[in-house]
Amino acid sequence: MEKQEQGIQLTLFEYFQDSDCFSLAEAKELILEQKKQSVKEPSIRARIYEGIEKGIFTRLGKGVYTVIRKNENQEEISCLLVNGNGRDLSFLKDNSIDAIITDHPYDLPKSLKGGNRNFAVYDSFQYMQEDFDEKYRVLKKGHFLVEFLPEESGTNYEYLYQIKEMAKEAGLEYYAKVPWKKGKQVNNTGRKSKNTEDIIFFSKGKPRNLRPDAKKDKAEPEVKHFMSGVKGMLPTVFDVEPPSKKERKHQAEKPVELLAQIMEFITNEKEWVLDQFAGSFTTAEAALKNERNSISIEINPEYFKEGKKRIQNVNDRVR
């Protein structure tokens, strides 16, 4: 099977290497109709995405865009943007992602309405068990899932409880909760005393060893020692100013600085970070600036288009 998968990539590379781009339909026609290979469509799609990750393909037609640049050590950093459904992770291998950082567009009608106003202007939904089963599948053992969730209230506490139960059922372990204090911002929804979101950390099984062990380092200074957990102590609160209304491209946009801080706690350089619901693509920007590989998925074509512009601008600046 492995030879067959490698054969698909080699065939695509040899055929399309002089093209600026190619579509999934073109790839399917080549493999199934012209080459008469006995494979299924998901295998073709998976090999294409793997090829993008490896740098074999630099751009895949409509719906997928990738930026590849080199850091100071001439190592490649990949930033893959996908215009698709973030709940469909079928193109990703089991145990292939080092961290998931995401903010799903949660469907909480009572929380998102005030009077005659609807504060959500994007398509929203509520997680199901299958969502967390998939997160668990693609995440590496001991690695972290980070979910942005609304501050608990009388209208959402049942759903927030369900999220934690679904994560537990999938096999994820609750690690920590840290609120994000949105600087000096004051919401216009009547909640002036508190203006926060909760950031929930889950791990796939026992957390991997990222936390420095100072005691062992002192006893054996020539070796770096680590113990289970994130790097360092998580703060009691992330106090980061959100993007201004004038600056932000998305209603629920998160600050790049905040996402960079989270990445520093749970990942190392060159590791793969997934954002299933990219929105404004600030997770991708934070990853690119901090030497992390990333995959960002966004279903809305307009947000995807703006995200491509944002990442290309970032790439041009950091080269």
N, C-alpha and C positions, 0 to 999 in steps of 0.2 A: 504493500500500500504506500509505503514511504517513497519508493521509486516512482510510482505513478504520480504522487503529488509533486515531486521534484520535476517530473516530466512536464506537467502542466505549466509550471512556472517557466521552465526553459523554453517551451514552445511559445508561450506568450511573449517572453523577452525577445526571442529571435525574430518573431514576426512583427512586433510593434516597436522595436528599439529605435527606429527612425521616426516614429510618430510623436507628435506633441502630446497626444492623449488617446485613450481608447475607452469604450464603454463596456459594461457588463454584457450587453447584447452582442457586441462585436466579438468579445472573448468567447461567449457561448457558441456563436456561429463557427468560429475558428476551431474550437476544441471538439464540438459535437458533430458539426456538419462536414467541415473540411478534413479534419484529422480523424474523425470517426472513433474518438476515444470513448470508452464505456465508463463514464463518470456522471455523477449527479451535479446539478447546478450549485448546491451549497459548497461542494468541493472546489469548484472553479472560483467562486467568490472568495472563499477562505484563502486560496493560494494567492489571489490578487492582493488581499490585505496583508498577508504575510510578506509578499514581495515589496509592498510599500514600506512596511516596517524595516525591512532589511536594506532599503535603498535601491532595490532592483528596479522598481517602477517609481518615477518621481511624481507622476500625476495621473489620476484615473478619472477621466471625463467628468460628466455631470454628477454632482452629488458628493464627490470626494476631492479633497485638496490637501496637499502635504507640503510642508516647508522643511527642508533639510539644510542645516548649517553646521559648521565646525566650531568647536570651542577653542580655547587657547592651546590645548594639547592636540589640536587637529583631530579630535574625536567628533563623530557626527551626532547631532541632536535632532531628533525627528519630532515634528508637530503635525499630527494627522487630524484633519477636520472632516467630519462625515455629516452630510445632510440626510438624516434618516431618523428612525424611531429609536430613542435611547433605551427603550425597554426591550429591544431586540438585540441581544448580544451574541447571537448564533455565529457571527463571523469570528468571534474570539475563542481561542483555545482554552481548555481547562487550565487553571493555575498559571495564567499568563500575565496577570496584571499585578503590579507592586502596590498600588493604592488606588482607591476610588474616593474621589471628593466630588460631591454633587448636591444640588439643591433642586429637588423635584417640584414641578408646578402643582402643588397640592390643591385638591378640590375641597375647600371648606367654605361653602356658600355663606354661612352666617358670619364667618370671620372676615370674609372678603367683600362684605357689603355694608354700606352705611346710608340709611335713608333710601334715597332713590339711586345712589351711586354704587357702581360695581368697581372695586379697586383692582380686580384682576382683568387684564386685557389680553391674556394668552390662554391657550387651551390647557385645561388642568385635569387632573385625575387623582385617584387614590391608589396607593400601592396595594398589590395583592401578594400572596405568598410566593407566586412564581417569580416576582421581581427579586425577592431576596434569595431565592434558590439560585437564580442566575448570577447575582452578585457574588454569592458564595462560590459558585462554580469557577468563575474566571479569576477570582482573587487567589493569590499565593498563600500557602499555609503560614500563619503567624503574622500576616500583613493586615493593613487597616482599611476599613471602610469609614468614611466621614460623611455624615448626613447633616445638612442644614435643615432645621425644623423651626416652626414658629414657637414662640414662648407659650407655655401651657396656659390655657384659659378654660372657662366653663363651656366654651363651644367646640373645643378641639381635643380635650384631654382624653376622650375615648379613642380617637384616631391615633394619637401619639402613643397611647398604651398598646394599641394593635400593632403599630410599627415595631415596637420593641419586642413584642411577642412573635411577630413574623420573623424578625431577625434571629431570635433565639431558636425558633423552629427550624430555620435554615442551617443552623450550626454556628452562627456568629455569637461571639461573647461580648457583652456590654463592658466597655473599658472605662469611659469617662464622659462627663458632660461639662462643657465650658460655654458660658454665655458669650455672645458677641455684643458688646455695648457699642451702639452706633454713634460714637462720638457725642457731639453736642446736639445732634439732630432731634427734632421734636415732631412726632407724627401728627397728622391732622385727623386722626380717627378717635380722638377722645382719650387716648392713653398717653398722658404727658409725663407721668412719674417714672414709667419704665419704657424703654425703647430698645428692646433686645431681640435677638434670635438665639436659639440654642444650637450648639454644635455638638453632635453626638459622635463619639468614637467607639467603633466596634472592631473586634479583631477576629480573624479566622482561626479559632483555637487559641492556644496560649500565645501571647504576643511574642514576636521575635526579639532578639537581643539588640536593642539600639541604645539603651540607657548606659552611659559611661559608669563604670564601677571604680570610683575614686580609691576605695580602700585597697582593692587588688592592684590598682595601678601603682599605689605607693609601695606596696610590698614587692611588686615586680615591675619596676619602672620601664624596663626595656620592651614590655609588651602592653598593648592596649587591651583592656578588658571591658566587657559589656555584659549587662544583665537584661532580663526580660522587661520590655516596656518601651515607650517612646523616648526620643532623645531628650534628656533633661526632664525637669518638672513642668507639667503643663501649667499655664497661668490660671489664676482664679477667674480671670476674665480677659477676653481679647478686646482691647479698647482701641478701635481703629475707625477713623472717620470714613463714612461711606462716600461714594462718588456723588457729586452734586447733581441736581436734576438737569442742569445744563450740560454736564459732562457725560452722563450715563446714556448708554444705548438701549438698555433693557430695564424694565420696571423693577426687577429683582436683582439688579447687578451687584456683585460683591467686589470689594476693593482688592486690587492686585496684591497690596501689602499684606492683607489678612491671609489670602490664599498661600502666599509665599511663606508666611510664618507657619501655617499648618503643614505645608510640604516639608519644611525643615525638621519638624518634629517626627514625621512618620516615614520619610524616604531618604535615600541617598542619591547622589548625582548619577545620572544616566539610567535611573529606574523609570518604569512606565506608570504614568498617572492617567486614570480614566475619569472623564466628566461626562456622564450620560445625558445631561440636560444643560448644554453649554450656555444658552442664552446669549450673553455678551462676550463670551470666550475669554473672560479674565483668568480662568484657571489655566487655559492654554498659554496666555501671556506670561503668567507667573512661572509656569514650567519652562518656557523658552528662555526666560531671563535668568533662571536658576539652574540651568543645565540638567533639566529633567526631560525625558521623552514623554509625549502625551498623545492621547486620543480624545477628541472632543466631538460629541454627537449633538446635533440640533435639528429638530424636525421642521421648524419654520424656515422657509426659503429666504425670507428677507433678513432674519437674524443671522442666518448662515452667510449670506452675502456680505453683511456688515462685519461678521467675524473674520472672513477671509481678508478683508481690507485691514482690519486691526492687526492681525497676525503678520501680514506682509509688511506693514509699517514697522512693527516691532522688530521683525527680522532684519529689515534694512538698517534700523538704528543700532542694533547690537552686533552687527557684523564687524 
